[in-house]
Amino acid sequence: MDFKTLKTFQAIVHTGSFNRAAEELNYAQSTVTMQIQKLEAELGVQLLERGKQQVSLTEAGRLFQEQSLQLVKDMERLQNSLTELQSGGAGKVRIGVTDPTASCRLPQLLQKFMTANPRIELSVEIAGTAALCGQLLRGELDLILCSAPDIGAELYFEPLFTEKFTLLLPEGHPLAGEPEIHADQLRGHRLLITAAGCPYRKKLESVLQESSGLPLNTMEIGSMTALKFYVESGLGMAFVPEIMLHPLPAGTVVRKLSGPAIDMSCGIACRTSDYPLKPASLKLYQFLKQELPGSNFGT
């Protein structure tokens, strides 16, 4: 027996007529008759009593109707789920994100996306760009939001926005009175930096190595999100994403660095071998591509 035949049987029971069941299912009456004859032959029992005006169930038919009704409902739900999966209306998407996007941008965006797509399940992994790229290449993630990956990686990367950084200092810092700070002025003062291998740190080092003077006095902080709190506590100064400074931590000031800007190009990446993306992943990709460029919340 097949699903269509089960639906035909239930339609006959529901309407009480072969003719009305054929109309409801948009079948020819001969098709309905043939399906029921084949079903009864397969089961070896008569399911329906054919009267002139009405069709009634035999004892075997009542048992079959009770047992098959839930099966038909389950199959209909399964069909709907598969249709939604194919269209992108349902599915699971594993996304990796770097900070500050993970903390400052993504929560509001995902709330909006999941409200519009309640049957798409999301999981979020937060790490640095290098770690996320590794997970993506191993197939552990479907999409990542990060800074530009290293050239040569088997990834497709689409830049979406620029992460702008500014210098955050304690109010009492010797450089706090300067309206604009040169890179060589940073030497001799403690600079809080992120962990080795962080793309932001590499960019910072490339800018600062062009300056001259005393060796840099640095203190490594393993979290981009934590930097502003260490500055707030007076442990040093740090270049912090502007999006994280709304509101500005108490007892701190921001200053512009003269010369080359310490900005990072950020965007969305996926494996080139994953094209075309699965429908649910593609729906999230398109949503983020539309929403992220204007998502500097709080600025």
C-alpha positions in Angstrom: 0.0 0.0 0.0 1.2 3.6 -0.6 0.5 6.9 1.0 -1.9 8.1 -1.7 -4.0 5.0 -1.3 -4.2 5.6 2.5 -5.3 9.2 1.9 -7.9 8.0 -0.6 -9.3 5.5 1.9 -9.5 8.2 4.6 -11.2 10.6 2.2 -13.9 8.0 1.4 -14.5 7.5 5.1 -14.6 11.2 5.7 -17.0 12.0 2.8 -19.0 8.8 2.9 -18.8 8.5 -0.9 -16.4 7.4 -3.7 -17.7 10.3 -5.8 -17.1 13.0 -3.2 -13.7 11.5 -2.3 -12.7 11.7 -6.0 -13.8 15.3 -6.1 -12.0 16.2 -2.9 -8.7 14.6 -4.1 -9.2 15.8 -7.7 -9.1 12.2 -9.0 -11.2 10.4 -11.5 -13.8 8.1 -9.8 -12.2 5.1 -11.6 -8.9 5.9 -9.9 -10.4 5.9 -6.5 -12.2 2.6 -7.1 -9.0 1.0 -8.5 -7.0 2.2 -5.4 -9.5 0.7 -3.0 -9.8 -2.6 -4.9 -6.0 -2.9 -4.9 -5.8 -2.1 -1.2 -8.4 -4.7 -0.2 -6.6 -7.2 -2.4 -3.3 -6.5 -0.7 -4.8 -6.8 2.8 -7.0 -9.8 1.9 -10.1 -8.3 3.6 -13.0 -6.1 2.6 -12.8 -2.7 4.1 -15.9 -0.9 2.7 -19.5 -1.9 2.1 -20.7 -0.2 -1.1 -24.3 1.0 -0.7 -26.4 2.9 -3.2 -26.3 6.2 -1.3 -23.6 5.7 1.3 -20.4 3.8 1.9 -19.9 2.1 5.3 -17.0 0.5 7.0 -16.8 -3.3 7.6 -15.4 -4.4 11.0 -12.0 -4.8 9.3 -12.5 -1.3 7.8 -13.1 0.3 11.2 -9.9 -1.3 12.6 -7.9 -0.2 9.5 -9.4 3.3 9.7 -8.4 3.7 13.3 -4.9 2.4 12.8 -4.2 4.3 9.6 -5.6 7.7 10.5 -2.6 8.7 12.7 -0.2 7.3 10.0 -1.7 9.5 7.4 -1.4 12.6 9.7 2.2 11.7 10.4 3.0 11.3 6.7 1.4 14.6 5.9 3.5 16.3 8.6 6.6 14.6 7.2 5.7 15.8 3.7 5.2 19.3 4.9 8.5 19.2 6.8 10.4 18.0 3.7 8.8 20.7 1.6 9.8 23.3 4.1 13.3 21.8 4.3 13.6 22.0 0.5 12.4 25.6 0.4 14.5 26.8 3.3 11.6 27.1 5.6 13.0 24.5 8.0 16.4 23.0 8.8 19.5 23.4 11.0 22.3 25.9 10.4 25.5 26.0 12.4 27.1 29.5 12.3 30.4 30.6 13.7 31.0 34.3 14.7 33.9 36.4 16.0 33.5 39.2 18.5 32.4 41.9 18.6 29.8 40.8 16.0 28.8 37.8 18.2 28.0 40.1 21.2 26.9 43.4 19.6 25.3 42.6 16.3 24.2 39.0 16.0 21.7 38.7 19.0 19.3 41.3 17.5 19.7 40.0 14.0 19.1 36.3 14.9 16.0 37.3 16.9 14.6 39.0 13.8 15.6 36.0 11.6 14.2 33.3 13.9 10.9 35.2 14.4 10.4 35.1 10.6 11.7 31.5 10.3 10.6 29.7 13.5 11.3 26.2 12.0 15.0 26.9 11.2 17.2 25.8 14.1 20.4 27.7 14.7 23.5 27.0 16.8 26.2 29.7 17.3 29.9 29.0 17.9 32.0 32.0 19.1 35.8 32.0 18.4 38.5 33.7 16.5 38.7 33.8 12.7 41.5 31.2 12.4 39.6 28.7 14.6 36.3 29.3 12.9 37.9 28.8 9.4 39.3 25.5 10.6 35.9 24.3 11.8 34.3 25.5 8.6 36.8 23.6 6.4 36.2 20.4 8.5 32.5 20.7 7.9 31.7 21.5 11.5 30.1 24.8 10.6 27.9 25.9 7.7 28.7 29.7 7.7 31.0 32.0 9.6 31.1 35.8 10.2 34.7 36.9 10.6 37.5 39.1 9.3 39.0 38.2 5.9 40.5 34.7 6.0 44.0 34.0 4.9 44.5 34.0 1.1 44.5 30.4 -0.3 42.0 29.0 2.0 39.3 26.9 0.3 36.7 29.5 1.3 34.4 32.0 -0.3 34.5 35.3 1.6 32.1 38.2 0.9 33.0 41.5 2.7 30.0 43.1 4.2 31.1 45.9 6.6 34.2 47.5 8.1 34.9 47.1 11.8 36.3 50.5 13.0 38.6 50.7 16.0 39.3 53.6 18.3 41.8 54.1 21.1 40.3 53.8 24.6 42.1 55.3 27.6 41.5 55.8 31.3 40.6 59.4 32.0 43.7 59.9 34.1 46.1 58.5 31.4 49.0 60.8 30.4 47.8 60.7 26.8 44.1 61.4 27.6 44.6 65.2 27.2 45.8 64.8 23.6 43.1 65.5 20.9 44.9 63.1 18.5 47.6 60.5 19.2 50.5 59.5 17.0 51.6 55.9 17.0 55.0 56.7 18.4 53.4 58.3 21.4 52.0 54.9 22.4 55.5 53.6 23.2 56.3 53.8 26.9 52.7 53.3 27.9 51.0 49.9 28.5 49.0 48.8 25.5 46.4 46.0 26.0 46.4 43.6 23.0 44.6 40.5 22.0 46.2 37.0 21.7 48.8 36.2 19.1 47.2 35.1 15.8 44.3 37.4 16.2 43.8 39.2 12.9 43.2 42.5 14.7 46.5 42.1 16.6 48.3 41.5 13.3 46.8 44.6 11.8 47.7 46.6 14.9 51.3 45.4 14.9 51.6 46.2 11.2 50.5 49.8 11.9 52.7 50.3 15.0 55.9 48.7 13.6 56.1 51.8 11.3 56.6 54.0 14.4 59.8 54.5 16.3 60.9 55.0 19.9 60.8 52.9 23.0 59.8 49.2 22.8 56.1 48.6 23.1 54.9 47.8 26.6 52.1 45.3 26.0 49.8 43.2 28.1 48.0 40.3 26.4 44.2 39.9 27.0 42.7 36.9 25.4 39.3 38.4 24.7 38.3 41.3 22.4 35.2 41.8 24.4 37.1 42.1 27.7 39.5 44.8 26.6 37.3 47.8 27.5 36.8 46.4 31.1 40.6 46.2 31.5 40.9 49.8 30.3 38.1 50.8 32.7 40.1 49.3 35.5 43.1 51.4 34.6 45.4 48.6 33.5 46.3 50.4 30.2 45.0 51.6 26.9 43.6 49.5 24.0 42.2 49.8 20.5 38.6 48.7 20.8 35.9 48.3 18.2 33.7 51.4 18.2 30.5 49.3 18.3 31.5 48.1 21.8 31.7 51.6 23.3 28.0 52.5 23.5 27.8 53.4 26.3 31.3 54.4 27.0 32.8 52.7 30.1 32.9 54.9 33.1 36.1 56.8 33.6 37.4 56.3 30.1 37.9 58.5 27.0 38.4 57.8 23.3 41.0 59.3 21.1 41.8 59.0 17.4 45.1 57.6 16.2 46.7 59.7 13.5 48.0 58.0 10.4 46.7 54.6 9.0 43.3 53.6 10.4 43.1 50.3 12.3 40.0 49.0 10.6 39.1 45.5 9.7 37.1 44.2 6.7 34.5 41.7 8.0 32.0 39.5 6.2 30.5 36.1 5.7 32.4 33.0 4.6 31.5 29.5 3.5 33.3 26.6 1.9 33.5 26.9 -1.9 32.7 23.1 -2.1 29.4 23.8 -0.4 27.9 25.7 -3.3 25.0 25.7 -3.9 24.2 26.2 -0.2 21.5 24.2 1.5 18.2 26.1 1.4 18.1 27.0 5.2 21.8 28.1 5.1 21.2 30.1 1.9 18.2 31.9 3.6 20.4 32.9 6.6 23.3 33.9 4.3 21.0 36.2 2.3 19.5 37.6 5.4 22.9 38.5 6.9 24.1 39.9 3.6 21.2 42.3 3.6 21.2 43.2 7.3 24.8 43.3 8.4 26.1 46.3 6.5 23.7 48.6 8.5 23.9 46.7 11.8 26.1 49.1 13.9 23.6 49.0 16.8 24.0 51.8 19.3 26.2 54.0 17.1 
